[in-house]
Amino acid sequence: MSKYLFHGSYTEEGLKGLLKEGGSKRREATEQLVKSLGGTLEAYYFAFGDNDFYLIADAPDNVSASAGSLVANASGAVKVKTVVLLTPEEVDQVVKKTVEYRPPGQ
């Protein structure tokens, strides 16, 4: 499983729903979405600032994570962004890769 950070903000419509249902119900609905994709919800937080919420979830693959984000964004209630998270061990593998690269203009 891969780990993802989802963060975003509620639209006016989404805020009305949040006011009606509360935070726990929103977390439950999000957990159901993640489970339906074959994943697990690790953390869900509301926040002040540019983003109204942050969540960390495990999903089977990028396709599953993208499907969840797409459905949530299409609802019109939220604007979600997705970040793929890497473990330190994955970064160990990354730095050992041999890559050929030529910077632009060189």
N, C-alpha and C positions, 0 to 999 in steps of 0.2 A: 504494500500500500504506500501511496505517496501522501505527503502532508501538505496542506494548503492553508493559507491565511486569506480569509474573505473579509473585506471591510467595505463600508459604504454608508449611505445616508438614506433616510426615509423621504419620500415625496410627501406632499401635503396629504394625499390620500392615505399613504402608509402611516403617517403620524396620527390620523384620525382612528385608524384601526388599532394602533398601539395604545392610544388613550382609552379605547373601548375595552381591549382585551388584557392589557398589562404586559409586563416584561416576561413573566414566566410562561405565559401562553405563546409568546413569540418564540421563545427558546424551544418550547415543545414542538412547535410547527417546523422550526428549522431542523431540529433533530430528526423529525419524521422525513423531511426532504433528504437529508444526508443518508439516513438508513435506506430509503428507497433506491438510492444509488449504489448501495452495497458498502457504505462507509460508516464511520463513527464520528460523533461530535465530541471533541476533546474539551473545548472551552468556548464560552459565549459571554461577551461583555458589552455593555452599553457604555458610551463615553461622551464627554464634552468635546467640542472642537469641530474639525472638518468632517470627521466621521461620527455617525451615531452609534455604530456597532462594529465589533471585531469578533471574528470567530475563527477557531482553528479546528480543522477537520481532517480525518484520514479518508481518502477515496481510492478506489482501485486504480484509477488512471486519469490522465488529462481529459479524456473524452467525458468521463463521468463528472468530474469537477466542472468542466465547461457546461455540461447539460444543466447542472444545478444552477449555475450562475445565469445562464441564458433564460431559464424558466423564471427565476426570481426577477431579473431585469425586465422581462416581457410583461410581468404582472402590472407594471406601472406604479407599484407601491414602494419600490426601493431602487437605488442605483448601487450595484455591487461591483467591486473590483476584486480580482483573484490574483494571488501571488503564490507561486510554487515555492515551497520551502525545502531547503537541502540540509541534510544532517552533516555534522563534521566529518563523518566517515565518507559520505559522498564527495565532499570537497577534497578529501585525501585522494580519492580516485581521480577527480578532476585535475588536480595539479600534477598527476603522474602521466596524463595523456600527452602524447606528442602530437602537436598541431602545426601545420604549415599555414603561415599567414603573412601577407604583405600589406602593410599599412597604405592607405590611399596616398598617391603621389610619390611613392618610393619604389 
